[in-house]
Structures are given as C-alpha cells and as structure tokens.
Amino acid sequence: MMIPQLSVVIPVYNEEAVLPELFARLYPALDAIAAAGTSYEVIFINDGSKDRSPALLLDQQSKRPEVTRIVLFSGNFGQHAAIMAGFAQVRGEVAVTLDADLQNPPEEIHKLLTAYHAGHDYVGSIRDLRRGDAWWRGAASKALNAIRERTTSIKMTDQGCMLRAYSRRIVELINQTREVRTFIPALAYTYSMTPTEVVVAHAERAAGESKYSLYQLLRLNFDLMTGFSLLPLQIFSLLGMTVAVGSVITYLGLMIYRGFTLPFWDAMRALLDRDILQFFLTGMVLFGLGIVGEYVGRIYLQVRDRPRYVIDRIVEQTGTEFPAGASDIETARNLA
C-alpha cells in the first residue's frame, strides 16, 4: 500500500445531516491536491454518534476504500480524544485536522499545505471575520484569547478553528503525550519551532447546531490556563500576600486613628464598606479554591490513568474490521 503524503483527520459526532455534502466537497478538493502531486488519505473518527453517521461513514469507505479509513469509538469521548485517535493512525508527512460541519471549507486545505511547504511545521488558521456569528461569540472569543495568551504565552489568534496542519514530527510528539486532558492546537504550539497562521474562509454550519456553547468556551479556556500554566495559582498567592500586607497597614492606620470619634453617617458607611469588603474577599477565596480544585481535579484524572478513548472497530481498505476493546490503534493492530 502506498504511503500517503497528506493525512486528513476528521472527528464526527452526530453529523448525518452534513456528511453527504462533506463527502461531495472533500474528495474533489483532495483529488485536486493529489493531481498536483500530493497523495492523501482521509481518517474519519466517529465519536459515539447516536444518529446515522457511522452508517454513512462506512458507506463512504466502501466507495473510496483506497483513501478512506474509519475509526469507530465505543462511546463519546470528546473531539480532542477523537483527534488523538486519528493522529495515532496518521501515515502522512503532514496531518490536517478538519471539522465535519463544513464551517471551514475543505477547499481551504491547500492554503495550509502551501504554508507547510514554505517551511512551517505547524500551521494554524484564522477564520474570516466576515462570518455573521453572534456578536457575543466574537467578543467572548477576543476576551478569552487575550486572557489565555497572557496566562500561557500560547499565541493563537483563533483557537476555535480546528482547520490546522501539523508536521509528522509534531504528530509523533503529540502521540507521545500522556496527558488525559489537553488542547491539541496549544500542545502543538509548544512543540513547534516555526509556527504560523493563515486566513481561511468561514461559512455557516451546513446543518445542525454548534457543539460549543458559551459555557463550553469558558470551560475550554479554563482547561487551557490550568493545563499550560501555573500563573493562576501564582496570582492568588500574590493576592493573598497583598491582602495580608494591606490588613496590617489598615490595622496600623486604625490604631493611629483611635481616639477620634467618627460622625454617625461616616460610621455607617464604614460598616457598609466593611461588609462589602468581606463579601468581596469571600468571593475571591472561593474563586481561588475553585482554581486549586481544578488543578487537583486534573491530577485526579491523570493518576487514574484510564484510556483516553476505547475503539470499537477500525475499517480500512482491506475490509478488515479490527476487534473491539482496544484503547489505541496499535493495540487494535496487534490483536488483528
């Protein structure tokens, strides 16, 4: 079997409404790239879809078996676990990740390959801002990006766009990473020597609804900050020291002020200000405990050392379906 130069990794979760159009556009776009001299393979990972997505994927594999492979999970393990499973299957010198919802057109893949061949080992993407998303998504994305960049030093203009290219070296480094929860584009950025970004077209979802709500965006950025930086813990350590020093200074000031009687309304205002300060400090303490709890939770998940995902079947050109129960691709191959 000829080893392809390009591997396209596509996680799929409940996308039966959009898959036919994805197939109709993806393969012609990749065939055009192949005509220019770059062979390819497509790796679909079904992340426990509850609709007809698995059947559609298997049908497409039977139509283009020479370039299509299907990884079927036994349940839903999340987008990044699906990409990790796809990376374990990658055979090409460069891997491109693509969402199945067609918000990032497959016709844009060639832009990433151009940047890769120009000498960049990791190519991120920036969605065209003229995309018509809700205003709050754009504002929230900019604010969260700014916080994340200052916290982790990871520079990604558009972290929500999964259309990205990774060199074989970076794919192999990611495959060696044993973290239970991680954000693959950020991880790739830390491994990259020559990262870059390109602007790509963006479209409305062809069908279905976005898998990311505002809460999930916040959750993702919280994972990023705690997964790639100790700065949140350090900030609260500094805050604790600042409050302690401020309390001593305030106490000394009150000692000096003792002997003077405050007017009634000034005394009431001071009491009110004191209660507000107590609420504020209580809130800060609870927030700090939440951050500590996040780090402890990550440690808890890591020490359990459970598989990131469980594979049900892998379908390839030969028609072979590897057995269930494997936690990674190599295990499945050894059992076959």
N, C-alpha and C positions, 0 to 999 in steps of 0.2 A: 504493500500500500504506500503510495506516495505521501511524503510528509508535507503538509501544507505550510505555507509561509505566514498566513493570517488565520487566527482563531477568533471567531466572534462568539462571545458568551452572552446569552440572553436568559435571565430569570423570568419565569412565567408564574403568575398567580391569578387565577380566575379571569382569564383574558380571552374567553372563547369568542366574544363579540368582535375582537380586533385582530385575532390571529390570521384569518383569511387575507385581510388587506396587508398585514405584515409580511406574509409569505409572498404576496403578489409584488411587493416593492423591494423586499430584502434581497431575494435571489437575483433579480435583474441587476440591482446595484452592485452586488458582489461579482456577478458574471462579467460586468463591465471592468471591474478591477482585475479579474482574472485574465481578461483579454489583453490587459496592459502588462501582464507578466507576473501577477501575484496570485498564487493558488490560495485557496481558502477552505475552511471548514466552519460549520455552524454548530454550536453546542447549546441546546435548549435544556434548561433545568426547571422541571415542574415542581414548584414549591408547595405541594399538597393542595392543588386546586380542587375545588368541590364542584366545578362545572365540567363542561366537555373539553376543556383544554388538553388533558392528556390524550384523548382520542384524536383530536386534531393534530397534535404534535406527532403521534405515531403514524398517522396517515401521511403527513408531510415527509416523514422519514422514509416511508416506503416509496415515495415519489422521487426523492433525491437522496438515496442511501449513500452515494459516494461522497457526499459532502455534509451529511447531517447526522448528528448524534443526539440522543435523548437520555437525560438523567432524570429518573422519576424518584422523588422523595417519598418516604412513607408517611410524612405529615408536613405541617407547615413549620419551617424553621427560620424564616425571615430572608429578606433579599440578600443580605451580605453573606449568610451561610450558603445560599444558592450560588452566589458568585464564587465563593471559595471552592465549592464542589466543581464548578466549571473550570476554575484555574487548575484544579488537580487533573483535569482532562486535557488541558491545552497542549498541543503539539507544535504550534506555530512559533516563529521567532518573535512575533508581536501578537498581543491579545487586545481585542477591543470589546468593551462592555457596552451593552445597549439595552434600554428598557423596551418592553414589548408593547407599550401603549402608543407608539408612534409619535410621541411628543418631540422626540429627537429623530428626525427623518433618517432612515438608513442610507439615503443618498449623500449624507454628510460624512460618512466614514472616510472617504478619500481625503478629506481635509486633515484628519488626524494622521493618516498614513504619510501625507506629504511632510508634516512636521516631524514625524518619526524618522523618515528617511533623511531629513535635514540634520539629524544628529541628536534629537531629544529622546531620552529614554522613558519619559513619562509625559503624556500629552493630555492635559485637562481641557475642558470646554466651557465656554461662556454662552449661555442661551441669548439669542437676540432679544433685546429688551422690549421690542415691539410685539409682545406676545399676548396682551389682553388679559393677564392674570388679575385677580382681585388685588386692589391697592394694598390691603393689609399684608398679603403674602410678600409683596415686594419690600414693604417697609420692614416687616419682621425679618426677612432674609438678610437685608442690609445690616440691621442692628445686630443680629446673631452672628453674622460673618465678622463684624468688627470686634465683638467680644471674643469670639473664638480665635481670631488672628492674634489679638493682644495676649490671650491666655496661653496659647500653644505654639505660637510662631509658625503655624502652618498656614500658608498663603493659598487660598482657593477663592477666586472671585465668585464662583457659582457652585457651591458644594452640592446643590440639589440636582445637578445634571450628571447622569451616570454614563453619558457617552464619552468614554475616555480610552486612551491607548496606553498599554503597558509593555515594556520590553520583556523579553524572555527572562532576563536576569532579575527583574523586579518581581515577575510572576513567581519565580522559584523562591525568592526571599519571602514573599507573602505566604507561599505554601509551607515554609519552614516555621512561620509564626504560630505559636500555640495559644495565643490569647483567645479566650472564649468569646468575648465581645470586642469587636473593633470596627472601625470605619475604614474600608479599604482604600478610598482615594487619599485619605490623610496618611494612612500607613505607607502607601506608595510614595507620597511626597517625602516622607522621612528617609526612604531608601534611594530616592532619585538623585542623580548627580547633575542632570541637565533638564529640569522640568520646564514646561512651557504651557501656554493655553492658546486655544484658537476659538474664534467666534463661530457658532453653528446656528443654523435655523431652528426655530421652535414652533410647534403647532399645538393646537388644542388636542386633547385626547380624542382619538377616533371613536371611542365608545367607553362606557363605564365611568367610574369615578376615581379621583385621585386617592392613592393609598396613604398619603401623608396629610394629616390634619395639623392644625396649629400646635396642639399638644405633642404630636409626634415629632414635629420640627424642634420644639423645645427639648424633648427627650433626646433627640439625636445630638443636639449641641451640648447638652449636659454630659452625654456619653463621651463626646469629643474632648471636652475640657477635663474630665476626670480620667479619661483613658490616655491622654497625651501630655498631661501637665500636673504638677503638684502646686501650681500657683494658687488655686482656690483655698487650699489648706494654709498656705503661707500668708495669704491675705488676711484670713481670720486670726492667725497667730499675731500678726502685726496689729490688727484691730483690737484684739484682747489687750495687748500691751499699751496701746494708745488709750483705751478706756481706763486701764488701771492708773496710768500716769495722770490722766485727766481727773480721776476721782481724788487722787492725793492733792492735786493743785486746788480743786474745788474745796476740799476739806480745809486746807490751809487758809483759803480765802474766807471761808465762813468763820474760822477761828478769829481771824483779824477783824471781821465784821461784827463779831459778837459784842454785845453791849449796846448795839443800836437797835431800835425798835422799828420794824417795817410798818408803814401805813397798812390799813386793813386790805385795800384792793391790791396793793402790791403783794401782800402775804398770800391772798387768794390766787393771784397769778402765779406766784412761785410754786404753790401747791399743785396747781393745774399743770404747770410746766414739768414738775417733778413726776406726775402720773404719766404724762405723755412720754417722758424720757424712759420711764420704766417699761411702758408698752413697747417702745422702740427697741430697747436693749433686749427685752424678752423675745421679740421677733427676730432680732439678729442672732441670739443664742440658738433659737430653734432652727433658723436657716443654716447656721454653722453646723449644728448636729446633723441636719439633713445632708450636708456635703460630706461630713465624716462617714455617715451611714452609706452614702453612695460608694465611697472607696472601700468600706468594709464589705458591702454587697458584691463589688467586683472581685474582691479576694475570695469571698464565699463561693461565687460561681466558678472561679478558677480552680480552687482546691478540690471541688467535686470532680473535676476532670472528666465530665461527660462529653460524648461526641458532639461536635457542632451540628451534625446532621446525620440522618440514617437513610441510606439509599434502598429503595425497593427494587428497581431494575435499571439497567443501562442497556440501551438498544443502539447497536452500531450497524455498519454496512453488512456484516456477515449474517445479520438477522439474529445473532446470539443475544439472549437476554440474560444478563448476569443475575445471580441469585440475590434474594433479599437479605437484610441484616447486616450489610457492610456499612461501616462508618466512613469509609473513604474509597476512592476509586481503585487504588492499588490493591486493597483488600478484596474488593469485588473481583478484580482480575485474577488474583491468586486462587480464589475459590472456584473460578470457572473451569 
